Every structure is written in C-alpha cells, then in structure tokens.
Amino acid sequence: MSTIPENLKYADSHEWVLDNGDGTVTVGITDHAQDLLGDVVYVELPEIDSEVTATEQFSLVESVKAASDIYAPVNGTVVEVNDTLNDSPELINETPYEGAWIAKIKLSNEADLDKLLDSAGYAAAIA
C-alpha cells in the first residue's frame, strides 16, 4: 500500500502538491508513482522562470523500466528546482515526499489548488 500524506494535494497524474502558504507550492511525484516506475536513474528538472500549465508536461523521470512525463498540477512559474536530484535521482524512490521534491512553483491562481484531490480522493483514484 502506498503512503498518502494527508497534508498534501494530488493530481490524477500522480504528482503531489504542498501549499507553502506564501503563494508557492512544492511539487513531486507520489509514492505510488515511484513504485510503478521502479528504480529512478535520471530526473530532468524544469527551467527556473519557465511558465508551466496545469496538465502539461514540465519534467521527466527516467527509471530502469521506462521514462515518464511529469505534469504540472497547477499553473504558474518555476521559482526553484531540486538540484540534489541531478546527482541523487534515487531520492525519488527513497523519500518521495521529503527530499525528492522536483520544483517549487509560484501559483498564477491559488484556486488551482481547489481542483486537486485530497488524500482520500487520491487513495480512491489509485485503488
């Protein structure tokens, strides 16, 4: 059974979102997603200052099994990326909700958060 923290929001496409409370969110992929991917060997990070659109690809994760597009769960601008993943992509497997965040995004519209699933909704979606 995948871990699904209750303090996060989730996209159907298996990204998690942490509201940082300052108009930005932190984004990563869920425990369920990393489990499906297998051992992650590479993460393509988005460019800082790039505009992202909800449901459109903004990152890529490659594993020994497959490459998987990562979709922006919200609209906004990338303000920070997790450079640690360049040297340690395996963090996606080891700590998907802690050290393995992919990017921080400044929200274009905070109402985008209302369109995401809560933990119960995501649990139902992957059941």
C-alpha positions in Angstrom: 0.0 0.0 0.0 1.3 3.4 -1.0 1.9 6.1 1.5 -0.5 9.1 1.0 0.2 12.0 3.4 -3.0 13.9 4.4 -1.3 17.4 4.3 -0.8 17.3 0.5 -3.0 17.7 -2.5 -2.8 15.3 -5.5 -3.2 15.3 -9.3 -4.7 12.4 -11.1 -1.4 12.1 -12.9 0.4 11.2 -9.6 2.0 14.4 -8.6 1.8 15.7 -5.1 1.5 19.4 -4.1 2.4 21.1 -0.8 0.9 24.5 -0.3 3.8 26.5 1.2 1.4 29.2 2.3 3.2 32.0 0.5 1.7 31.8 -3.0 4.1 29.0 -3.9 3.7 25.2 -3.9 6.3 22.4 -3.8 5.7 19.6 -6.3 6.9 16.0 -6.5 5.7 12.5 -7.6 3.8 10.2 -5.3 4.9 7.1 -3.6 2.5 5.2 -5.9 4.1 6.7 -9.0 7.7 5.9 -7.9 6.6 2.4 -7.1 5.2 1.9 -10.6 8.3 3.4 -12.2 10.9 1.3 -10.4 14.5 2.4 -9.7 14.8 6.0 -10.9 18.0 6.8 -12.7 17.5 10.3 -14.0 15.3 13.4 -13.4 15.0 16.1 -16.0 14.3 19.3 -14.0 12.3 22.2 -15.4 14.0 25.5 -16.1 13.8 28.2 -13.4 11.5 31.1 -14.5 9.7 28.8 -17.0 5.9 29.1 -17.2 4.0 25.9 -16.5 0.4 25.0 -17.4 -1.7 22.6 -15.4 -1.9 19.1 -17.0 1.0 19.8 -19.4 4.4 18.1 -19.2 7.1 20.1 -17.2 9.6 17.4 -16.1 10.7 13.9 -16.9 11.7 11.0 -14.7 13.5 8.0 -16.2 13.7 4.6 -14.5 15.2 1.3 -15.4 11.7 0.4 -16.6 10.5 3.5 -18.5 10.6 7.2 -18.9 7.6 9.1 -17.6 6.5 12.6 -18.2 5.7 14.7 -15.1 2.8 17.0 -15.5 2.3 20.4 -13.8 -0.5 20.1 -11.3 -1.0 23.9 -11.3 -0.5 27.0 -13.5 2.5 29.2 -12.6 6.2 30.0 -12.8 9.0 27.7 -11.7 10.9 29.5 -8.9 13.2 26.8 -7.7 14.3 23.3 -8.6 15.8 20.5 -6.5 19.3 20.3 -7.9 20.0 17.4 -5.5 18.2 15.1 -7.9 20.9 15.7 -10.6 23.3 13.6 -8.5 20.8 11.5 -6.5 17.8 10.7 -8.6 17.2 7.6 -6.4 15.8 10.0 -3.7 12.6 9.8 -5.8 12.3 6.1 -4.7 13.7 6.6 -1.2 11.9 9.7 0.1 9.2 10.8 -2.5 7.6 13.2 -0.1 10.6 14.7 1.7 13.9 15.2 -0.1 12.7 14.3 -3.6 10.6 17.3 -4.5 11.1 18.3 -8.1 10.2 22.0 -8.2 8.7 25.0 -6.5 6.1 26.9 -8.4 4.7 30.4 -7.9 1.0 30.0 -8.4 -0.8 32.0 -11.1 -4.1 31.4 -9.4 -4.5 29.9 -5.9 -7.9 28.5 -7.0 -5.9 25.8 -8.9 -5.3 24.1 -5.6 -9.1 23.5 -5.2 -9.0 21.4 -8.4 -6.7 18.9 -6.9 -7.6 15.7 -4.9 -7.2 15.4 -1.2 -5.6 12.2 0.2 -8.8 10.3 0.4 -9.7 11.2 -3.2 -6.2 10.2 -4.4 -6.4 6.9 -2.5 -9.7 6.2 -4.2 -8.2 7.1 -7.6 -5.4 4.6 -7.3 -7.4 1.8 -5.6 
